[in-house]
Amino acid sequence: MKRSIALLLLVFLGLACGPEEKVRIQLTPAQREAYQDIATAEIDSLRPLLDSICTATFEVRVAVATDSIVQERLEEELRLRARLGQSVPQ
């Protein structure tokens, strides 16, 4: 009995969840300009914060990226040397 109720519930939920309908919103030029002004103001207010975060973390991010590139190259060199049968430097 419980299985049939659960199955019935799943069937109803499956039928209720149809494909999403795309809603097309057409903005007037005034609305578009107002939206653009709001977005520009928000971006301008965030820019100093994002710039300071970028500046503060730049050195660390470059070091991590460089280390990972060097590590990949060393692993690639080891694979190639192993394939060619050459001695692997310690």
KADAWO-V736579 format. One record per residue. OMEGA is omega in whole degrees, -180 to 180 (* if undefined). Layout:
OMEGA
OMEGA
This chain:
-180
180
-179
177
180
179
179
178
178
179
180
178
178
179
-179
-178
179
179
180
176
179
179
180
-179
180
179
174
177
179
178
180
179
178
178
180
178
178
-180
180
179
179
179
180
179
180
-174
180
179
-179
178
-180
177
180
180
-177
-175
-174
-177
-179
-179
178
180
180
-180
179
179
-179
178
179
180
178
-180
178
178
178
178
178
179
-179
179
179
-179
-180
178
179
179
-178
179
179
*
